[in-house]
Amino acid sequence: MASGVKPRVKVPKSAAAGSAITIKTLISHKMESGRRKDADGNLIPRSIINRFTAEFNGQSVIEVMMEPSISTNPFFEFDATVPEAGEFKFTWYDDDGDVYEATKPIAMA
Amino acid sequence: MELTRRNALAIGAGAFAATILPIQAFAAADEAIAAFTGGADVGEGGITLTSPEIAENGNTVPVAVDAPGAVSIVLLAAGNPDPAVATANFGPLSAAQKVSMRIRLAGSQDIVAVAKMADGSFVKTANPIKVTIGGCGG
């Protein structure tokens, strides 16, 4: 599923050095579980995003492995420490090999 | 139907199978936990699972896991066709070892969270959720 996938990320514009911030991410994706059937009774093949990572200036914040039990349009909320000004990089890995990326800069307050 | 010895045995066998089936569903979750812990003892406490008591729509059930000091968390839905839901690994810049996500549940069941702590120990917690409409299609 390479069409209509749109990552959305909410990161504060600035933060104090060393403080913790909350990040929310959402990506539109149908997350086909591989267990549903179409109108003719054929199984719809699995097509999900199986991995999500969040990094800040190359250092890992969180990594999530996803299974078909994750909802449509996977949403994550987590906390990150911001030691300095820089850039968050969010990456989603699709079953079909596609990689979706989003970046958000953050400044020091 | 006449109640013969053969029929009585058949009914008994059916009842036995009905009681053992849910145990098999839990066995799949137990296997998933064992695969994560490597067979180590799993303690209680130090991990919080926040979930609704009743989820009207099993397609998106919001859950949050909070395990201070954890390096990774596994979330399992014991009553789903495939119990594994997600595995979260926390990196050095993770401010708090907690994560919220939305999951699918096939029906009313217990969801289980297991956390691996920084010292190598494991803790787990479970929450029952009632699901009005299951979220696995079919």
gemmi code that builds the backbone of each chain (N, CA, C; Angstrom):
import gemmi

chains = {
    "A": [
        ("MET", (0.863, -1.192, 0.000), (0.000, 0.000, 0.000), (0.886, 1.223, 0.000)),
        ("ALA", (1.068, 1.733, -1.153), (1.955, 2.894, -1.225), (1.162, 4.174, -1.397)),
        ("SER", (-0.158, 4.073, -1.527), (-0.931, 5.288, -1.772), (-1.660, 5.723, -0.509)),
        ("GLY", (-1.755, 7.012, -0.338), (-2.549, 7.553, 0.760), (-1.942, 7.381, 2.133)),
        ("VAL", (-0.656, 7.049, 2.191), (-0.009, 6.942, 3.501), (0.560, 8.299, 3.869)),
        ("LYS", (0.079, 8.847, 4.985), (0.509, 10.179, 5.348), (0.867, 10.197, 6.825)),
        ("PRO", (2.158, 10.322, 7.158), (2.525, 10.387, 8.568), (2.226, 11.757, 9.151)),
        ("ARG", (1.747, 11.757, 10.374), (1.508, 13.014, 11.083), (2.157, 12.903, 12.456)),
        ("VAL", (2.925, 13.912, 12.809), (3.687, 13.870, 14.050), (3.500, 15.180, 14.792)),
        ("LYS", (3.326, 15.079, 16.101), (3.180, 16.276, 16.914), (4.351, 16.355, 17.892)),
        ("VAL", (5.213, 17.354, 17.671), (6.375, 17.570, 18.529), (6.370, 19.047, 18.910)),
        ("PRO", (6.640, 19.387, 20.181), (6.709, 20.813, 20.539), (7.791, 21.514, 19.711)),
        ("LYS", (7.586, 22.822, 19.442), (8.562, 23.554, 18.619), (9.860, 23.784, 19.367)),
        ("SER", (9.745, 23.936, 20.702), (10.963, 24.159, 21.474), (10.812, 23.523, 22.843)),
        ("ALA", (11.954, 23.270, 23.484), (11.952, 22.663, 24.816), (13.217, 23.088, 25.537)),
        ("ALA", (13.188, 23.021, 26.887), (14.389, 23.315, 27.663), (15.345, 22.132, 27.537)),
        ("ALA", (16.661, 22.431, 27.584), (17.651, 21.365, 27.434), (17.486, 20.334, 28.537)),
        ("GLY", (17.464, 19.074, 28.166), (17.354, 17.995, 29.142), (15.950, 17.702, 29.613)),
        ("SER", (14.973, 18.446, 29.115), (13.604, 18.221, 29.576), (12.945, 17.093, 28.784)),
        ("ALA", (11.833, 16.606, 29.334), (11.090, 15.531, 28.686), (9.909, 16.121, 27.936)),
        ("ILE", (9.695, 15.655, 26.748), (8.544, 16.112, 25.970), (7.720, 14.905, 25.547)),
        ("THR", (6.448, 15.157, 25.264), (5.561, 14.088, 24.792), (5.398, 14.210, 23.288)),
        ("ILE", (5.545, 13.105, 22.615), (5.424, 13.073, 21.163), (4.244, 12.189, 20.793)),
        ("LYS", (3.459, 12.647, 19.841), (2.357, 11.833, 19.334), (2.568, 11.613, 17.855)),
        ("THR", (2.408, 10.376, 17.420), (2.538, 10.088, 15.996), (1.332, 9.302, 15.507)),
        ("LEU", (0.958, 9.589, 14.274), (-0.151, 8.887, 13.639), (0.217, 8.728, 12.172)),
        ("ILE", (-0.043, 7.569, 11.622), (0.186, 7.399, 10.185), (-1.039, 6.720, 9.607)),
        ("SER", (-1.536, 7.263, 8.490), (-2.723, 6.669, 7.877), (-2.309, 5.428, 7.112)),
        ("HIS", (-2.878, 4.308, 7.486), (-2.544, 3.037, 6.846), (-3.656, 2.072, 7.199)),
        ("LYS", (-4.100, 1.257, 6.235), (-5.255, 0.404, 6.518), (-4.905, -0.791, 7.393)),
        ("MET", (-3.617, -1.156, 7.501), (-3.182, -2.252, 8.382), (-4.034, -3.506, 8.174)),
        ("GLU", (-4.002, -4.026, 6.964), (-4.792, -5.224, 6.640), (-4.217, -6.412, 7.408)),
        ("SER", (-5.066, -7.064, 8.223), (-4.541, -8.062, 9.159), (-4.210, -9.395, 8.503)),
        ("GLY", (-4.758, -9.645, 7.297), (-4.530, -10.942, 6.667), (-5.533, -11.984, 7.104)),
        ("ARG", (-6.537, -11.577, 7.904), (-7.567, -12.509, 8.361), (-8.943, -12.152, 7.813)),
        ("ARG", (-9.067, -10.974, 7.233), (-10.369, -10.572, 6.693), (-10.597, -11.204, 5.330)),
        ("LYS", (-11.875, -11.350, 4.963), (-12.204, -11.897, 3.654), (-12.939, -10.850, 2.837)),
        ("ASP", (-12.755, -10.878, 1.508), (-13.483, -9.946, 0.653), (-14.864, -10.524, 0.348)),
        ("ALA", (-15.616, -9.839, -0.515), (-17.004, -10.226, -0.779), (-17.105, -11.634, -1.347)),
        ("ASP", (-16.070, -12.117, -2.051), (-16.099, -13.453, -2.652), (-15.576, -14.525, -1.709)),
        ("GLY", (-15.216, -14.153, -0.510), (-14.746, -15.136, 0.463), (-13.263, -15.426, 0.370)),
        ("ASN", (-12.532, -14.631, -0.438), (-11.081, -14.843, -0.509), (-10.403, -14.023, 0.579)),
        ("LEU", (-9.347, -14.591, 1.142), (-8.604, -13.871, 2.166), (-7.901, -12.666, 1.547)),
        ("ILE", (-7.994, -11.524, 2.225), (-7.260, -10.349, 1.781), (-5.852, -10.466, 2.372)),
        ("PRO", (-4.803, -10.422, 1.524), (-3.456, -10.647, 2.068), (-3.045, -9.589, 3.084)),
        ("ARG", (-2.219, -10.013, 4.033), (-1.740, -9.119, 5.081), (-0.931, -7.980, 4.475)),
        ("SER", (-1.156, -6.785, 4.952), (-0.371, -5.630, 4.529), (-0.373, -4.634, 5.675)),
        ("ILE", (0.681, -4.672, 6.479), (0.732, -3.782, 7.637), (2.090, -3.074, 7.676)),
        ("ILE", (2.157, -2.079, 8.526), (3.451, -1.501, 8.877), (3.960, -2.340, 10.038)),
        ("ASN", (5.156, -2.908, 9.904), (5.599, -3.843, 10.937), (6.599, -3.255, 11.913)),
        ("ARG", (7.119, -2.049, 11.641), (8.118, -1.502, 12.549), (8.066, 0.019, 12.501)),
        ("PHE", (8.247, 0.623, 13.676), (8.277, 2.070, 13.778), (9.464, 2.454, 14.647)),
        ("THR", (10.220, 3.469, 14.234), (11.323, 3.920, 15.084), (11.278, 5.437, 15.200)),
        ("ALA", (11.706, 5.920, 16.352), (11.859, 7.353, 16.572), (13.290, 7.589, 17.036)),
        ("GLU", (13.956, 8.554, 16.386), (15.346, 8.873, 16.731), (15.489, 10.368, 16.906)),
        ("PHE", (16.443, 10.749, 17.776), (16.760, 12.164, 17.920), (18.257, 12.317, 17.684)),
        ("ASN", (18.638, 13.082, 16.673), (20.046, 13.259, 16.280), (20.764, 11.916, 16.200)),
        ("GLY", (20.087, 10.908, 15.684), (20.722, 9.608, 15.481), (20.642, 8.673, 16.668)),
        ("GLN", (20.157, 9.156, 17.834), (20.034, 8.289, 19.010), (18.606, 7.794, 19.150)),
        ("SER", (18.463, 6.543, 19.500), (17.139, 5.930, 19.539), (16.304, 6.446, 20.715)),
        ("VAL", (15.057, 6.731, 20.458), (14.097, 7.061, 21.512), (13.227, 5.844, 21.789)),
        ("ILE", (12.607, 5.323, 20.745), (11.770, 4.138, 20.908), (11.698, 3.407, 19.573)),
        ("GLU", (11.513, 2.096, 19.701), (11.351, 1.263, 18.518), (10.182, 0.334, 18.829)),
        ("VAL", (9.221, 0.242, 17.931), (8.054, -0.613, 18.170), (7.909, -1.583, 17.011)),
        ("MET", (7.828, -2.882, 17.358), (7.512, -3.910, 16.369), (6.009, -4.126, 16.409)),
        ("MET", (5.373, -4.063, 15.273), (3.915, -4.174, 15.239), (3.473, -5.496, 14.634)),
        ("GLU", (2.377, -6.011, 15.162), (1.756, -7.228, 14.650), (0.394, -6.841, 14.067)),
        ("PRO", (-0.301, -7.784, 13.424), (-1.602, -7.417, 12.847), (-2.629, -6.922, 13.862)),
        ("SER", (-2.411, -7.143, 15.159), (-3.372, -6.679, 16.165), (-3.287, -5.183, 16.445)),
        ("ILE", (-2.463, -4.460, 15.702), (-2.423, -3.004, 15.856), (-3.501, -2.411, 14.944)),
        ("SER", (-4.183, -1.382, 15.469), (-5.317, -0.812, 14.759), (-4.923, -0.156, 13.442)),
        ("THR", (-5.930, 0.054, 12.615), (-5.801, 0.895, 11.436), (-5.266, 2.263, 11.862)),
        ("ASN", (-4.474, 2.889, 11.017), (-3.879, 4.189, 11.322), (-3.141, 4.157, 12.657)),
        ("PRO", (-2.028, 3.403, 12.717), (-1.330, 3.214, 13.995), (-0.931, 4.532, 14.659)),
        ("PHE", (-1.260, 4.614, 15.932), (-1.011, 5.812, 16.729), (-0.090, 5.446, 17.882)),
        ("PHE", (0.898, 6.295, 18.142), (1.764, 6.078, 19.297), (1.966, 7.389, 20.035)),
        ("GLU", (2.041, 7.269, 21.343), (2.358, 8.428, 22.173), (3.437, 7.992, 23.148)),
        ("PHE", (4.518, 8.786, 23.249), (5.617, 8.416, 24.136), (6.375, 9.677, 24.531)),
        ("ASP", (7.271, 9.516, 25.510), (8.046, 10.639, 26.016), (9.496, 10.534, 25.575)),
        ("ALA", (10.085, 11.680, 25.275), (11.485, 11.705, 24.858), (12.232, 12.783, 25.619)),
        ("THR", (13.511, 12.538, 25.876), (14.383, 13.536, 26.484), (15.070, 14.314, 25.366)),
        ("VAL", (15.154, 15.642, 25.538), (15.790, 16.474, 24.521), (17.047, 17.096, 25.118)),
        ("PRO", (18.239, 16.522, 24.851), (19.465, 17.063, 25.453), (19.953, 18.333, 24.778)),
        ("GLU", (19.629, 18.510, 23.497), (20.121, 19.680, 22.765), (19.168, 19.948, 21.602)),
        ("ALA", (19.406, 21.074, 20.910), (18.596, 21.355, 19.732), (18.930, 20.335, 18.657)),
        ("GLY", (17.949, 19.993, 17.864), (18.229, 19.009, 16.824), (16.975, 18.597, 16.106)),
        ("GLU", (16.989, 17.375, 15.625), (15.899, 16.942, 14.768), (15.447, 15.533, 15.149)),
        ("PHE", (14.138, 15.386, 15.281), (13.557, 14.064, 15.465), (13.319, 13.452, 14.095)),
        ("LYS", (13.607, 12.164, 14.010), (13.359, 11.458, 12.757), (12.487, 10.249, 13.069)),
        ("PHE", (11.356, 10.156, 12.386), (10.420, 9.058, 12.592), (10.369, 8.219, 11.325)),
        ("THR", (10.438, 6.913, 11.486), (10.466, 6.025, 10.319), (9.476, 4.887, 10.514)),
        ("TRP", (8.694, 4.616, 9.500), (7.752, 3.491, 9.506), (8.158, 2.543, 8.390)),
        ("TYR", (8.169, 1.233, 8.685), (8.566, 0.228, 7.693), (7.350, -0.606, 7.324)),
        ("ASP", (7.002, -0.590, 6.041), (5.840, -1.319, 5.554), (6.233, -2.750, 5.187)),
        ("ASP", (5.251, -3.675, 5.260), (5.460, -5.061, 4.825), (5.981, -5.136, 3.390)),
        ("ASP", (5.482, -4.229, 2.525), (5.856, -4.306, 1.102), (7.201, -3.639, 0.816)),
        ("GLY", (7.937, -3.279, 1.852), (9.268, -2.724, 1.657), (9.322, -1.211, 1.629)),
        ("ASP", (8.144, -0.566, 1.579), (8.135, 0.892, 1.586), (8.582, 1.415, 2.945)),
        ("VAL", (9.223, 2.559, 2.932), (9.642, 3.216, 4.167), (9.069, 4.624, 4.155)),
        ("TYR", (8.360, 4.979, 5.209), (7.786, 6.320, 5.308), (8.559, 7.071, 6.376)),
        ("GLU", (8.900, 8.321, 6.072), (9.718, 9.089, 7.014), (9.080, 10.435, 7.306)),
        ("ALA", (9.326, 10.923, 8.506), (8.922, 12.269, 8.876), (10.016, 12.825, 9.773)),
        ("THR", (10.310, 14.110, 9.635), (11.300, 14.731, 10.515), (10.703, 15.980, 11.121)),
        ("LYS", (11.103, 16.273, 12.354), (10.635, 17.475, 13.049), (11.814, 18.105, 13.779)),
        ("PRO", (12.120, 19.367, 13.473), (13.186, 20.034, 14.217), (12.666, 20.533, 15.565)),
        ("ILE", (13.556, 20.651, 16.525), (13.163, 21.217, 17.814), (14.270, 22.169, 18.260)),
        ("ALA", (13.863, 23.330, 18.781), (14.819, 24.353, 19.207), (14.890, 24.382, 20.728)),
        ("MET", (15.944, 24.991, 21.256), (16.059, 25.134, 22.704), (15.290, 26.361, 23.168)),
        ("ALA", (14.580, 26.234, 24.259), (13.791, 27.345, 24.779), (14.667, 28.194, 25.695)),
    ],
    "B": [
        ("MET", (-33.147, -38.168, 21.747), (-31.978, -39.034, 21.818), (-32.006, -39.829, 23.116)),
        ("GLU", (-31.828, -41.135, 22.985), (-31.782, -41.995, 24.169), (-30.473, -41.741, 24.915)),
        ("LEU", (-30.544, -41.764, 26.197), (-29.319, -41.547, 26.956), (-28.641, -42.895, 27.192)),
        ("THR", (-27.855, -43.299, 26.215), (-27.099, -44.533, 26.350), (-25.721, -44.221, 26.901)),
        ("ARG", (-24.993, -45.254, 27.187), (-23.646, -45.059, 27.714), (-22.775, -44.331, 26.684)),
        ("ARG", (-22.974, -44.716, 25.372), (-22.167, -44.098, 24.324), (-22.451, -42.602, 24.230)),
        ("ASN", (-23.753, -42.250, 24.284), (-24.107, -40.833, 24.199), (-23.561, -40.054, 25.382)),
        ("ALA", (-23.694, -40.642, 26.548), (-23.214, -39.968, 27.750), (-21.719, -39.688, 27.631)),
        ("LEU", (-20.981, -40.623, 27.092), (-19.537, -40.443, 26.917), (-19.258, -39.326, 25.931)),
        ("ALA", (-20.064, -39.284, 24.832), (-19.861, -38.251, 23.822), (-20.101, -36.867, 24.407)),
        ("ILE", (-21.175, -36.747, 25.207), (-21.481, -35.454, 25.826), (-20.349, -35.053, 26.770)),
        ("GLY", (-19.885, -36.031, 27.523), (-18.786, -35.766, 28.462), (-17.549, -35.296, 27.726)),
        ("ALA", (-17.235, -35.931, 26.602), (-16.044, -35.559, 25.832), (-16.200, -34.146, 25.282)),
        ("GLY", (-17.432, -33.820, 24.821), (-17.685, -32.484, 24.285), (-17.493, -31.419, 25.358)),
        ("ALA", (-18.015, -31.691, 26.536), (-17.895, -30.735, 27.635), (-16.432, -30.554, 28.003)),
        ("PHE", (-15.691, -31.648, 27.981), (-14.260, -31.582, 28.314), (-13.526, -30.712, 27.299)),
        ("ALA", (-13.842, -30.924, 26.000), (-13.190, -30.138, 24.950), (-13.530, -28.660, 25.108)),
        ("ALA", (-14.785, -28.361, 25.479), (-15.203, -26.970, 25.616), (-14.430, -26.282, 26.742)),
        ("THR", (-14.139, -27.031, 27.809), (-13.410, -26.403, 28.911), (-11.937, -26.250, 28.573)),
        ("ILE", (-11.412, -27.115, 27.711), (-9.970, -27.078, 27.466), (-9.612, -26.052, 26.392)),
        ("LEU", (-10.577, -25.650, 25.544), (-10.264, -24.740, 24.444), (-9.733, -23.384, 24.899)),
        ("PRO", (-10.394, -22.711, 25.864), (-9.851, -21.433, 26.294), (-8.454, -21.571, 26.883)),
        ("ILE", (-8.190, -22.716, 27.490), (-6.862, -22.932, 28.058), (-5.819, -22.926, 26.948)),
        ("GLN", (-6.193, -23.473, 25.771), (-5.252, -23.476, 24.653), (-4.968, -22.058, 24.171)),
        ("ALA", (-6.008, -21.220, 24.165), (-5.805, -19.834, 23.755), (-4.804, -19.160, 24.682)),
        ("PHE", (-4.936, -19.439, 25.985), (-3.996, -18.844, 26.934), (-2.609, -19.444, 26.762)),
        ("ALA", (-2.552, -20.711, 26.350), (-1.258, -21.357, 26.163), (-0.458, -20.628, 25.100)),
        ("ALA", (-1.140, -20.151, 24.027), (-0.436, -19.419, 22.976), (0.189, -18.152, 23.549)),
        ("ALA", (-0.558, -17.470, 24.435), (-0.028, -16.256, 25.058), (1.139, -16.603, 25.976)),
        ("ASP", (0.986, -17.726, 26.721), (2.069, -18.146, 27.610), (3.334, -18.451, 26.825)),
        ("GLU", (3.156, -19.083, 25.651), (4.314, -19.381, 24.810), (4.997, -18.095, 24.364)),
        ("ALA", (4.176, -17.098, 24.015), (4.730, -15.819, 23.579), (5.498, -15.159, 24.721)),
        ("ILE", (4.964, -15.282, 25.948), (5.662, -14.714, 27.106), (6.980, -15.450, 27.318)),
        ("ALA", (6.935, -16.794, 27.215), (8.149, -17.587, 27.424), (9.203, -17.252, 26.379)),
        ("ALA", (8.750, -17.004, 25.128), (9.699, -16.655, 24.074), (10.387, -15.335, 24.386)),
        ("PHE", (9.646, -14.419, 25.021), (10.196, -13.102, 25.344), (11.131, -13.183, 26.546)),
        ("THR", (10.728, -13.954, 27.586), (11.507, -13.987, 28.823), (12.597, -15.039, 28.767)),
        ("GLY", (12.517, -15.974, 27.825), (13.472, -17.064, 27.789), (13.267, -18.020, 28.949)),
        ("GLY", (12.048, -18.078, 29.454), (11.723, -19.016, 30.534), (12.038, -18.499, 31.927)),
        ("ALA", (12.497, -17.239, 32.033), (12.829, -16.685, 33.346), (11.556, -16.444, 34.155)),
        ("ASP", (11.714, -16.339, 35.483), (10.569, -16.056, 36.350), (10.026, -14.663, 36.053)),
        ("VAL", (8.710, -14.549, 36.102), (8.067, -13.265, 35.835), (7.394, -12.789, 37.115)),
        ("GLY", (7.809, -11.607, 37.595), (7.252, -11.080, 38.839), (6.043, -10.210, 38.585)),
        ("GLU", (5.576, -9.602, 39.658), (4.431, -8.696, 39.567), (4.876, -7.316, 40.046)),
        ("GLY", (4.088, -6.303, 39.706), (4.354, -4.958, 40.211), (5.376, -4.224, 39.363)),
        ("GLY", (5.333, -2.884, 39.449), (6.295, -2.087, 38.699), (5.896, -1.885, 37.257)),
        ("ILE", (4.722, -2.328, 36.907), (4.238, -2.128, 35.543), (2.745, -1.821, 35.612)),
        ("THR", (2.327, -0.816, 34.867), (0.931, -0.407, 34.873), (0.373, -0.474, 33.462)),
        ("LEU", (-0.777, -1.090, 33.355), (-1.451, -1.200, 32.074), (-2.757, -0.422, 32.197)),
        ("THR", (-2.930, 0.594, 31.371), (-4.143, 1.395, 31.413), (-4.998, 1.052, 30.199)),
        ("SER", (-6.208, 0.607, 30.468), (-7.090, 0.236, 29.361), (-8.531, 0.459, 29.795)),
        ("PRO", (-9.437, 0.626, 28.834), (-10.840, 0.799, 29.213), (-11.426, -0.519, 29.723)),
        ("GLU", (-12.387, -0.415, 30.664), (-13.048, -1.627, 31.151), (-13.902, -2.236, 30.056)),
        ("ILE", (-14.599, -1.363, 29.334), (-15.471, -1.806, 28.251), (-15.062, -1.066, 26.986)),
        ("ALA", (-14.774, -1.815, 25.937), (-14.450, -1.202, 24.652), (-15.613, -1.484, 23.714)),
        ("GLU", (-16.259, -0.420, 23.244), (-17.416, -0.634, 22.371), (-16.995, -1.156, 21.023)),
        ("ASN", (-15.855, -0.663, 20.540), (-15.393, -1.059, 19.214), (-14.035, -1.749, 19.345)),
        ("GLY", (-14.005, -3.029, 19.042), (-12.757, -3.778, 19.152), (-11.720, -3.407, 18.110)),
        ("ASN", (-12.092, -2.558, 17.143), (-11.138, -2.188, 16.105), (-10.076, -1.218, 16.593)),
        ("THR", (-10.434, -0.337, 17.515), (-9.426, 0.548, 18.091), (-9.680, 0.656, 19.578)),
        ("VAL", (-8.862, -0.022, 20.339), (-8.945, 0.043, 21.793), (-7.681, 0.749, 22.292)),
        ("PRO", (-7.831, 1.915, 22.933), (-6.636, 2.613, 23.390), (-6.070, 1.951, 24.649)),
        ("VAL", (-4.802, 1.634, 24.630), (-4.146, 1.077, 25.811), (-2.825, 1.813, 26.031)),
        ("ALA", (-2.408, 1.880, 27.290), (-1.140, 2.503, 27.625), (-0.399, 1.596, 28.596)),
        ("VAL", (0.899, 1.436, 28.378), (1.729, 0.641, 29.277), (2.789, 1.561, 29.857)),
        ("ASP", (2.951, 1.505, 31.180), (3.934, 2.330, 31.866), (4.764, 1.410, 32.752)),
        ("ALA", (6.048, 1.296, 32.455), (6.919, 0.420, 33.239), (8.234, 1.150, 33.488)),
        ("PRO", (8.322, 1.941, 34.578), (9.550, 2.699, 34.845), (10.750, 1.767, 34.959)),
        ("GLY", (11.809, 2.080, 34.231), (13.028, 1.279, 34.291), (13.062, 0.116, 33.333)),
        ("ALA", (12.079, 0.012, 32.469), (12.046, -1.120, 31.542), (12.924, -0.816, 30.334)),
        ("VAL", (13.449, -1.870, 29.718), (14.147, -1.691, 28.454), (13.257, -2.086, 27.285)),
        ("SER", (12.359, -3.032, 27.520), (11.396, -3.346, 26.468), (10.111, -3.898, 27.066)),
        ("ILE", (9.042, -3.730, 26.312), (7.708, -4.130, 26.755), (7.069, -4.945, 25.646)),
        ("VAL", (6.406, -6.031, 26.037), (5.643, -6.815, 25.073), (4.179, -6.741, 25.465)),
        ("LEU", (3.324, -6.495, 24.499), (1.888, -6.453, 24.747), (1.226, -7.621, 24.019)),
        ("LEU", (0.381, -8.361, 24.772), (-0.258, -9.550, 24.209), (-1.753, -9.492, 24.443)),
        ("ALA", (-2.509, -9.972, 23.482), (-3.945, -10.121, 23.636), (-4.243, -11.613, 23.594)),
        ("ALA", (-4.516, -12.189, 24.767), (-4.602, -13.649, 24.881), (-5.730, -14.231, 24.039)),
        ("GLY", (-6.788, -13.449, 23.792), (-7.934, -13.988, 23.078), (-7.949, -13.694, 21.590)),
        ("ASN", (-6.881, -13.097, 21.067), (-6.827, -12.820, 19.626), (-6.315, -14.054, 18.883)),
        ("PRO", (-6.642, -14.193, 17.584), (-6.142, -15.329, 16.816), (-4.613, -15.418, 16.877)),
        ("ASP", (-3.962, -14.280, 16.862), (-2.512, -14.226, 17.040), (-2.263, -13.329, 18.253)),
        ("PRO", (-1.812, -13.891, 19.384), (-1.785, -13.102, 20.624), (-0.804, -11.935, 20.614)),
        ("ALA", (0.250, -11.982, 19.800), (1.223, -10.894, 19.818), (0.579, -9.615, 19.300)),
        ("VAL", (0.815, -8.508, 19.990), (0.280, -7.222, 19.543), (1.429, -6.299, 19.144)),
        ("ALA", (2.338, -6.064, 20.073), (3.440, -5.165, 19.772), (4.576, -5.379, 20.759)),
        ("THR", (5.784, -5.051, 20.318), (6.967, -5.061, 21.177), (7.592, -3.685, 21.082)),
        ("ALA", (7.811, -3.047, 22.220), (8.421, -1.723, 22.223), (9.783, -1.806, 22.902)),
        ("ASN", (10.814, -1.291, 22.242), (12.159, -1.220, 22.823), (12.472, 0.248, 23.068)),
        ("PHE", (12.879, 0.553, 24.315), (13.155, 1.940, 24.652), (14.632, 2.250, 24.463)),
        ("GLY", (14.924, 3.378, 23.827), (16.295, 3.796, 23.576), (16.789, 4.710, 24.677)),
        ("PRO", (18.067, 5.154, 24.559), (18.665, 5.992, 25.605), (17.959, 7.336, 25.783)),
        ("LEU", (17.281, 7.830, 24.778), (16.640, 9.141, 24.898), (15.163, 9.031, 25.271)),
        ("SER", (14.728, 7.865, 25.671), (13.349, 7.719, 26.117), (13.221, 8.313, 27.514)),
        ("ALA", (12.354, 9.315, 27.672), (12.261, 10.023, 28.945), (11.528, 9.199, 29.996)),
        ("ALA", (10.492, 8.505, 29.601), (9.734, 7.652, 30.517), (9.395, 6.389, 29.748)),
        ("GLN", (9.497, 5.268, 30.438), (9.287, 4.003, 29.739), (7.792, 3.713, 29.647)),
        ("LYS", (7.118, 4.557, 28.901), (5.688, 4.319, 28.706), (5.316, 4.611, 27.266)),
        ("VAL", (4.305, 3.910, 26.807), (3.869, 4.097, 25.431), (2.365, 3.851, 25.366)),
        ("SER", (1.680, 4.655, 24.563), (0.250, 4.462, 24.331), (0.053, 4.050, 22.890)),
        ("MET", (-0.889, 3.163, 22.669), (-1.187, 2.765, 21.295), (-2.642, 2.319, 21.207)),
        ("ARG", (-3.074, 2.067, 19.987), (-4.442, 1.594, 19.765), (-4.366, 0.208, 19.158)),
        ("ILE", (-5.140, -0.709, 19.726), (-5.012, -2.091, 19.288), (-6.362, -2.675, 18.886)),
        ("ARG", (-6.310, -3.823, 18.225), (-7.513, -4.555, 17.827), (-7.726, -5.712, 18.790)),
        ("LEU", (-8.979, -5.931, 19.177), (-9.312, -7.071, 20.029), (-10.460, -7.843, 19.391)),
        ("ALA", (-10.292, -9.178, 19.317), (-11.299, -10.018, 18.667), (-12.545, -10.158, 19.534)),
        ("GLY", (-12.407, -10.067, 20.837), (-13.539, -10.219, 21.732), (-13.114, -9.899, 23.149)),
        ("SER", (-14.047, -10.075, 24.105), (-13.711, -9.811, 25.498), (-12.596, -10.757, 25.937)),
        ("GLN", (-11.618, -10.220, 26.599), (-10.448, -11.024, 26.953), (-9.549, -10.276, 27.921)),
        ("ASP", (-8.485, -10.960, 28.331), (-7.442, -10.327, 29.141), (-6.319, -9.890, 28.209)),
        ("ILE", (-5.843, -8.654, 28.413), (-4.627, -8.287, 27.703), (-3.490, -8.297, 28.719)),
        ("VAL", (-2.314, -8.685, 28.267), (-1.171, -8.913, 29.139), (-0.015, -8.054, 28.661)),
        ("ALA", (0.659, -7.404, 29.605), (1.875, -6.671, 29.272), (3.017, -7.257, 30.084)),
        ("VAL", (4.136, -7.530, 29.424), (5.325, -8.046, 30.094), (6.454, -7.064, 29.815)),
        ("ALA", (7.187, -6.672, 30.867), (8.279, -5.735, 30.692), (9.588, -6.392, 31.104)),
        ("LYS", (10.628, -6.107, 30.335), (11.973, -6.539, 30.711), (12.659, -5.339, 31.335)),
        ("MET", (13.091, -5.502, 32.597), (13.712, -4.402, 33.318), (15.197, -4.309, 32.961)),
        ("ALA", (15.799, -3.162, 33.337), (17.207, -2.940, 33.009), (18.102, -3.987, 33.668)),
        ("ASP", (17.686, -4.535, 34.834), (18.519, -5.528, 35.515), (18.263, -6.946, 35.006)),
        ("GLY", (17.465, -7.093, 33.963), (17.244, -8.410, 33.378), (16.059, -9.166, 33.932)),
        ("SER", (15.386, -8.593, 34.949), (14.214, -9.275, 35.496), (12.981, -8.938, 34.657)),
        ("PHE", (11.911, -9.689, 34.880), (10.689, -9.501, 34.106), (9.509, -9.283, 35.042)),
        ("VAL", (8.612, -8.390, 34.662), (7.361, -8.223, 35.401), (6.213, -8.226, 34.396)),
        ("LYS", (5.063, -8.637, 34.889), (3.916, -8.620, 33.987), (2.665, -8.165, 34.720)),
        ("THR", (1.688, -7.737, 33.957), (0.404, -7.366, 34.498), (-0.641, -7.703, 33.443)),
        ("ALA", (-1.900, -7.864, 33.897), (-2.966, -8.197, 32.959), (-4.206, -7.393, 33.306)),
        ("ASN", (-4.965, -7.040, 32.296), (-6.214, -6.304, 32.472), (-7.312, -6.984, 31.665)),
        ("PRO", (-8.482, -7.188, 32.270), (-9.590, -7.690, 31.456), (-10.261, -6.546, 30.707)),
        ("ILE", (-10.675, -6.796, 29.470), (-11.411, -5.802, 28.681), (-12.642, -6.489, 28.111)),
        ("LYS", (-13.787, -5.832, 28.261), (-15.005, -6.339, 27.626), (-15.155, -5.652, 26.281)),
        ("VAL", (-15.336, -6.425, 25.240), (-15.439, -5.858, 23.888), (-16.845, -6.108, 23.366)),
        ("THR", (-17.522, -5.043, 22.945), (-18.895, -5.182, 22.441), (-18.901, -5.707, 21.015)),
        ("ILE", (-18.082, -5.107, 20.140), (-17.997, -5.561, 18.745), (-16.547, -5.920, 18.480)),
        ("GLY", (-16.301, -7.167, 18.106), (-14.939, -7.632, 17.869), (-14.311, -6.939, 16.680)),
        ("GLY", (-12.977, -6.888, 16.659), (-12.291, -6.112, 15.640), (-11.390, -6.912, 14.732)),
        ("CYS", (-11.705, -8.166, 14.472), (-10.813, -8.944, 13.611), (-11.470, -9.364, 12.316)),
        ("GLY", (-12.527, -8.687, 11.906), (-13.171, -9.022, 10.641), (-13.776, -10.413, 10.678)),
        ("GLY", (-13.910, -11.023, 9.493), (-14.344, -12.411, 9.382), (-15.758, -12.626, 9.701)),
    ],
}
model = gemmi.Model(1)
for chain_id, residues in chains.items():
    chain = gemmi.Chain(chain_id)
    for i, (resn, *xyz) in enumerate(residues, 1):
        res = gemmi.Residue()
        res.name, res.seqid = resn, gemmi.SeqId(i, " ")
        for name, pos in zip(("N", "CA", "C"), xyz):
            atom = gemmi.Atom()
            atom.name, atom.element = name, gemmi.Element(name[0])
            atom.pos, atom.b_iso = gemmi.Position(*pos), 0.0
            res.add_atom(atom)
        chain.add_residue(res)
    model.add_chain(chain)
structure = gemmi.Structure()
structure.add_model(model)
structure.setup_entities()
